[in-house]
Amino acid sequence: MKKILVLLKGYPRLSETFIAQELLGLERAGFPLELVAMRRPTDKKRHPVHEEIKARVWYLPEYLHEEPLRVVSALWKVRKLKGFSAAWRAFLKDLKRDVSRNRFRRLGQAAVLVAEWPKDAGWLHVHFIHTPASVARYASLMRQAPWTVSAHAKDIWTSPAWELEEKLADADWAVTCTRTGFDHLTDLSRGRNNVHLSYHGLDLDRFPHFEDERPARDGSDAANPVRILSVGRAVKKKGYDVLLEALARLPEGLAWSFTHIGGGDELARLKELAKRLHIDDRITWKGAMDQRDVLQHYRESDLFALACRVTADGDRDGLPNVMVEAASQGLCVVSTTVSGITELFSNGENGLLVPSEQPDPLAASLEKAIRNPSLRIALGGAAEGKVRSEFDYHNSIRDLARLFTASFTKDGLND
């Protein structure tokens, strides 16, 4: 079987455990992989799953001016390919609608990808349908070879319709991880019906059932506050400013503490907001942590909170993997009704959901969960049951294996 060359925006990334988990699952299913990333890693830590992936990793030039000889050499080499003129025409058409340095960068990266293409790689698969898929599309046209794409959240909702339509027209198939994303891409697929829904799920071996009983904290003991946890990058779509506003509106005598795990550009601003709201003494900012440490925090906490939103440019989460992880540990989740969150959680059945951008209802749900440990246990248990029955990552690996096998058979790449 020929290798699958997997194009990634960056690798490895702490915030993209779902991708690393998928790569490992495909390797274990017998698919040989080679990874190529558009950016080098910036995280100082790695998850255990990254150490288990055997695939070779190499990197495209992140900025063309950093490796000009490599880029010029690649362009000189690929200009002779039969498909180069088609790629050039596609690039010029895109450039008219998106005049940017990024567009030139994607063409240069595609040229390097094709010029340095591994001899034993027979298929190109890309994660994210925005800029990485532009590189993949130009490379596919140059090589006159098929490609496929996994679309997720931001990449879907911040891309213009024309660009998604043309990529879906060219790609063999696309897979996405929420019903909302699936419906949107299907509407743009021009009747090809080449979009597939497959939830990421979890490697439940890494998130086994938590056997211990959680303490029945109810916010009445200042020496033993209810522990609220949130895991996620400090970026606008996570709604951490709204969450802090909601926490500040909780009754003054209610005993709670809040722990945030994750990096992100908004951290400094959020810390200042917490000070202005006079709740900074109840908050611990942990920064980025690996999966093992995050798991321990799920188990030591009473409640998980995230106030996801749709930003002005359309960016939003799909179904945040951290919420699936929290639910796998029987941890009660309080969040919003944005995007794919409602595909796992139902308000009052296995979580507490409120509209986004509304700190008052969010505060009311937080207070309800804080004061009622039996409710937290019931909602968390129901969420865990759904995760363990419907969100096992082996299901998504089977979906991908079926899609790749069918494509390889069609193109004669199984030998």
N, C-alpha and C positions, 0 to 999 in steps of 0.2 A: 504494500500500500504506500502511495506517495505521501510525503509529509504535508500537513496543513501549515501554511505560513500564517501566523496570527499577528495582525497589525494592531497595536495598542497605542493609545495616546501617551501614556507613561507607564513605566513598570520598574519595580513593584510599587504599589501604592497602598498605604494602610486603609484608605477609605474605599478601596475597591476589592474587598475580600471576596465578593460574589464572583468577580472575574477570575481571581486566582483559584477559587474553589472549582469553578467550571473547567479551567485548564487542567487541573489535577484530575478531575473526573473524566475528562476526555482521554488523558494519558492512560488512566486505569482501565478505560473501556477499549484500549488497544489502538488509539489513533496517535501516530507519531506527530509531534508538533515542533515548530521552531518559532520563536517569538521575536518580533521586531517592534521597537517602540520609537515614538516620535520625540519623547523627552526622557532624560535620565532621571533617576529617582531623587527626590528631595527629602523624603522621610528618613529620619535617623534610625528608625526601628523597622523590623520586618515581622510579619506574622509567621507562625510555624508552617502554615501551608505553603508559603513561598520557598521554604527550604526543601520541601518534598517534591516540588515540580522539577523534572529532569531536563526539560527543553532548554536548548541553547538560546541565549538572549543577545541580540545586538541592536544597535541604535542608529537611527537616521540622524542627519544633522538637524538639530533643533532650529537653528537659524542658518540660512544659507551662507551668510558672510563669515561664519565661523570656520567653515570648511570649503572655501571656494574651489580649490583644486579638485576635491572629491565631487562636487556638484558639476563643474564644467566637464570633467572626465566622463561622468555619467551621461550628461546630455549629449556629448559627442558620440558616445557609444550607442545610445538608444535612438538617435535620430535616424539610424539606418533601418530600424524595425518597420515592418509593414503597417503596424498599428499606430505609429507615432503621429501621422497626420491626423488621424481621428481624435487622438488625445489632444493634439494642438487645437483643433477646431472646437472641441468641447471646452477647453481652457479659455479660449477667446470669447466664446459665448457666455461662459460664466463670468469672465472678467468684466464684460459690459454691464452686468447686473450687480457685480460686487467688486468695485475697483478698490483693491486693498493689497498691502504687502503680503498678507496672509495667502492670498490667492496665488501669487508667484511662489511663495514658499511651498505650497502644496504640490505644485508642478515639479519643483526641484526635488522635493522629497520623493515624489513618485518616480522620477528618473533614477535616483539613487537606489530605490527599492528594486526597480527592474534591472538595473545594471549589475547589482550585487545579489540578484536572486539565487538562492541555493539550488544546485542542480537536482537535488532529490526532493524538492518541494513541488507539489502539483496543484495546490489549491490555495486561494487567498481568502481568508476570513478576517473581518475587521470588527472591532468593538467601537461603537458609537457612530451614529449616522451623520454627524456634522463634519468637522474638519478631517478626522481620520478616514471617513468614507470618501471624502474628496480625493485624498491621496490614493486610496484603493481603486476608485473609479478610473482615475487617470492611468494608474499602473495597469489595470485590467485592459483598458483600451490599447495601451502600448503593446502589451503582450498578446492581445487578442485571446484572452483567457477569462474564464468565469470567476466571479467573486460573490461572496455572501456577507451579510452584516447582522450584527446584534445591536439593536437600538434600545435605549434605556429610558432616560427622562429628559434632562436638560437638552440633550442633543436633538430630541424630537421637537420639543416645544419652543426652542429658540431658533430653529431653522425655518427659512421661508418655504412656502408650499411648493414653489417652482423647483427648488433644489431637491426636496424630498421626492417629488414626483419623478424627476429625471433619474435619481439614484435608484428608486424602486423599479423603474423601467429597465435599468441596466443590470441590476443585481439578479442573480439566480433566485435567491429568496432572502427574506429578512425574518428575524425572530425578535420579539419584544416581550417585556416581562410584566405588563399590566394590561387589563382589559381596555382602559382608557387610551393607552398608547396604541394598542392593537386596532381599535376602532378608527382612530385618527389616521394611522398609516394605511389601513385597508381602504379608507375613503380616497386616499391619494394614489392608490396602486393601479389606477386605470383599468380595473377589472381583471388584472392578472391573477389575483388571489394567491399571491406569493408571500403573504405576510402570515406569520404563525405566532400564536400566544404560548409562552412557556414561562411560568414563574420560576425565579431563581431557586427559591427554597434554601434550606440549610443542610449542611453536613451534620446530621443529628448525632453522629458519633462524637463530634467536638462539643456538642451542646446536650449532654445527657440530662435526663430528668433530675431535678433538684429534689433530693429525698428529705431534707430537713424542713421543719416547720418554721415559718417566719414569725417573729415576735408580734404580738397583737398590739402594736403601737397605735395610739389613736389621737395623738396630738395634744394630750392632756398633761404630759410630763416634760417639762423644759429640759430635764436632764437626759431624756431619752426620746428625742424628736423623731417624727416620721421621716424616713430617708427617701428623698426624691432624687432620681437619677435621670440624666439625659446624656446621650452619646450622639455626637454628630459634629461635623465641621461648623465652625462659627461663620456661616455665610447667610445672606439675607433670606434665602428660600426656607431656611430652617425655622425662622420666626422666633429667634431667641429673645429679641426685644419685647415681643408680645408676651412670651412666657415670663420674663422678668416683671413686666407690668402686672401680670396676673398674680404672681407670687407676692408682689407688694400689696395687693388688695386683699390678701387673706387676713382674717381677724387677727388682731395684734396678739392675743393670748394663745394662739394656736402654735404648737411646737412642731417645727419642721426644719429640715436642712436640705440644701440642694447641692448636688455634685455634677459638674459638667466634665465630660471626657471628650477631647478632640482639639485639633488645632483650628486654624482659620484666620482670615484677615480681619474679622470683626471682633476678635477677642478683646482688644484694647478698648474699643468703643463700648462693648457690653460690660466690661468691668467698671468703666466710668458711669454707665447707666445704673448699675447695681448700687454704686455709692450714692448717686443722686436720689435713688429710691429708698435709701437707708436699709438695704437688705444685704449688703456686702459681707456682713459678719456671719451670715448664715450660709454663705456660698463657698464651695471649694472648686477651684479651677485646676483640673488634673493635667491638662494638655493631652497629647496623643499617647495612646497606650496600645500594647499588642493584645491580641485576641484572648490570651489566657488571663491577663489582668482584667480585661473588660468583663469576662465571664464571672470572675470573682465579685466584681461590683454588682452585676445583676443579682447575684445570690445574696448579697449583703444589703440590698435595697428593698424598699417597700412598694415603690411606685415609680413608673417610668413616664416621662412627659416630653412631648415634642410638639411645637406649634407651627407645623408646616404651612406654607403659604405659596401663592402664585405671585411672582415678582412682576414688576412693570414690563420687563422684556419677555414675559411668558415663561420664564424658568420656574421649574417646580420639581419636587421629588416624584418618583413613581410610587413604589412601596418601599420605604427605607428598610434596608436589611437589618438595621439595628433594632427596629421594632419587632421584626420576626424573631431575632435573637432573644430580646427581652421576653417575648411571649413564650418562647421555648422553655424558659425558666419559671413559668407560672407567675410572672411579674405583671401586675395590672398596668395597663397602658391608658394614658390620657392624651388625646391628640385632636387633630382637626379632620374635617371631611374632605381634604384635598386629594385629588387624583386617586391612586391605587390603594390608599389607606383603607377605604371602605370595602375593598375586595378581601381583606382579612378580618377587619374589625367591624362589628355592628354595635351601635350605641345601646348600652344597657344589657347587651347579651354577652359580649366578651371583651368589652372595653368601654371607655367613655369618650365620645366624640362631640366636638362643638364646631361651629363655623369658624373659618380662619379670620384673623385680624380682629377678634373680639375678646379682649382680656377679661371682661366681666363674666361671660359664660364659662370661660376657661377657669377662672378663679373659683367659680361655683362648683365645677366638676372636680377640681383639685381638692377643695374643702370637703366635698362629699366623700371622696376616696380616702382622704387623710383621717376623717372621723370614723370611718367604717372598715375596720380590718377584715371583717367577715365578707363584706362586699368585694374588697380587693382580692381576697382568696378565691371567691366564686368566679369573678370576671377573669382573673389570671389563669385559673384552671381551665375555663372554657376556651380561652385563647390558645393555651398550650395544646389542648386536644385538637384544635383545628390545624395548628402548625404541624403536629406530628402525623396527622392523617392526610394533609393536602399540600404541605410545603416541604417535603423531603426533596433535597436537591437531586437525588437519583432519578426523579421523574423528569427533570429538565435535561439531565444527561441522556436519558433514553430518547427524549424528543430530538436532541441535537444529533445523536448517533443515527437515528432514523433518517434525518434530513441529509446528513453528510453521506451516508451509505447510498441513498437513492441518487444523489448527485454524482458520486464517484462511479456508480454503476453506469449511469447515463453517459459519462464522459470517459469511461474506460480507464479509471485511475485506481481500481482495486488491486491490480496486479503488483 
